[in-house]
Amino acid sequence: MKGYRRYITLVVLLFGGLILLDYFRPKPVDWTRTFSSKDKIPYGTYALLELLPGIFENAPIQAVQQPIFNQLQDSTLQGNYIFINQTFNADSLDTDRLLDFVKRGNYVFIAAESFSDNFTDTLRFQTKLLNTTDPDSTGLYFKNPALQGVYRYPPNNNTIYLLAGDSLKYTRLGGNKAGKMNFMELPFGRGSFFISTVPLSFSNYALLTIDQSEYAASALSHLPVAPVLWDQYQSQGMSGGNTSVFSVLLSHEALSWAYYVALLTVILFLLFKSKRTQRIIPIIEPPRNTTLEFVNVIGNLYYNNGNHKDIAEKKITYFLEHLRLHYHVATSEPEEEMRGRVVTKSGAAEELVTRIFNLIESIRRSDSLGEQTLLMLNTYLEDFYEQTLSKPEGSK
């Protein structure tokens, strides 16, 4: 455990040092174009959402965090549906819902630099990129004489403009200094679509940093004062989205780096400590079968002492046990029946079996035994074992 403490201490020190380093270092500006109302970065829309109550006085403002099709299933909804995003995505079902919503006398305001093909094909308009090096060409203005003035932005920002079909009934509401339209109204039924290609003009950067909040307020003032549906789904996703531990870790740069450093440390620890540090496990050999050696020793002991009778008795006992174990012959039954069963089940020659049992009977009646008789018994038994060794039990 003492060896591990050094690694644990090193990990803790690295983790703490990384957090302190990230805490005290200057934070770089995040220029990601999220257009999210919860982001205070330059291209979020936090400031615009805060300004909406002043633009739509006394009108309720509802944040929408679900797809268009789901939100507009309620056919009684009324008011303004506002979308501010880099790309406006709407499939055929979403587009049909929006058309029904506008047809009933409602209004949809969309500010985006690109639109899904299904949506543009249905409303019959296109977007194009303005190719120019003139920094004044991206200055924006409104067509309405009451909204005079040019709103200037950094060069090459807001360079997307609109092209409407020849048969399309639309109203040009705004353009840029290059003479291209970037804001229009498309009447449909009793309501209208308001299409803008300058979403950056509605960002925190435009409203706060370069103090051009009047453009966003003027553009939204084309909508009537009515309940507002503020879309957050296309910029933030479904409500109650992924809030797992890993998503929280990876959403903060400092925690992400700390997580990766800790993970790398664990991997290095496993690589360098993967070898076993315990003692070498000795190889345990299986126990040897010394039964045969024991039998030979005991046999030699009896033979050397000249006790042939005892040796013969033990061989006979082993032979009878062999018959009971391998051929299931009851050695207590009459001798004639037992001989027949042994011949039948063992497959040994009948003459050999007869000799063995005759010799066993003779040995049991005698008080002593000579060496020749013992050798004869041993020969008969060895012949019996040899004859029955290669034959299955119970076959002839």
Buried (B, 14 or more C-beta within 10 A) or exposed (E): EEEEEEBEEEBEEBBEEBBEEBEEEEEEEEEEBBBBBEBEBBBBBBBBBEBBEEBBEEBEBEBBBBBBBBBBEEEEBBBBBBBBBBBBBBBEBBBBBBBBBBEBEBBBBBBBBBBBEBBBEBBBBEBEEBEBEEBEBBBBBBEEEEBEEEBBBEEEBBBBBBEBEEEEEBBBBBBBBBEBBBBBBBEBEEBBBBBBBBBBBBBBBBBBEEEBBEBBBBBBBBBBEBBBBBBBBBBBEEEEEEEEEEEEBEEEEBBBBBBEBBEEBEEEBEEEEEEEEEEEEEEEEEEEEEEEEEEEEEBEEBEEEEBBBEBBBBBBEEBBEBBEEEBEBEBEEEEEEBBBBBBBBBBBBEEBBEBBBEBBEEBEEEEEBEEEBBEBBBEBBEBBEEBBEEEEEEEE
